[in-house]
Amino acid sequence: MAEKFERHRQPWTQDEIQKLHTLAKKGMALKAIAKALTRSEESVKARAKEDGLGIAKLR
């Protein structure tokens, strides 16, 4: 069963956005970033695309 996220459709905070940018620039994988931010991979992917960030593929 997939992990359940309690934060469904919650707006991104400035801290989360900053952390996303930092982790993406370090070359962290999507799955690891999603877990660190307690957000779904889809949510992280969508936000990264919105901000023009590249995220490493799953390893």
C-alpha positions as CSV (number, residue, x, y, z in Angstrom):
1,M,0.0,0.0,0.0
2,A,1.3,3.5,-0.8
3,E,2.2,5.9,1.9
4,K,-0.6,8.1,3.0
5,F,0.1,11.8,3.2
6,E,-1.9,13.8,5.6
7,R,-0.9,17.1,4.0
8,H,-3.0,16.6,0.8
9,R,-3.3,19.8,-1.1
10,Q,-1.6,21.9,1.6
11,P,0.0,25.1,0.3
12,W,3.8,25.2,0.2
13,T,5.5,27.3,2.9
14,Q,8.5,29.5,2.1
15,D,10.7,27.2,4.2
16,E,9.6,24.1,2.2
17,I,10.3,25.9,-1.1
18,Q,13.7,26.9,0.1
19,K,14.5,23.4,1.3
20,L,13.3,22.0,-2.0
21,H,15.6,24.3,-3.9
22,T,18.5,23.4,-1.6
23,L,18.0,19.6,-1.9
24,A,17.4,19.7,-5.7
25,K,20.7,21.7,-6.2
26,K,22.5,19.1,-4.1
27,G,21.4,16.5,-6.6
28,M,19.1,14.5,-4.3
29,A,16.7,12.0,-5.8
30,L,13.0,12.8,-6.1
31,K,12.0,10.1,-3.6
32,A,14.5,11.3,-1.0
33,I,13.3,14.9,-1.4
34,A,9.7,13.9,-1.1
35,K,10.4,12.0,2.1
36,A,12.4,14.9,3.6
37,L,9.6,17.3,2.9
38,T,6.8,14.8,3.9
39,R,5.1,15.4,0.5
40,S,4.2,13.1,-2.3
41,E,6.6,12.7,-5.2
42,E,4.0,14.1,-7.5
43,S,3.7,17.2,-5.4
44,V,7.4,17.7,-5.3
45,K,7.7,17.1,-9.0
46,A,5.0,19.6,-9.8
47,R,6.5,22.3,-7.5
48,A,10.0,21.8,-9.0
49,K,8.6,22.1,-12.5
50,E,6.7,25.3,-11.5
51,D,10.0,26.8,-10.1
52,G,12.0,25.6,-13.1
53,L,14.1,23.2,-11.0
54,G,15.7,20.0,-12.3
55,I,15.5,17.0,-10.0
56,A,17.6,13.9,-10.2
57,K,15.9,10.7,-11.4
58,L,15.4,7.8,-9.1
59,R,18.5,5.7,-8.7
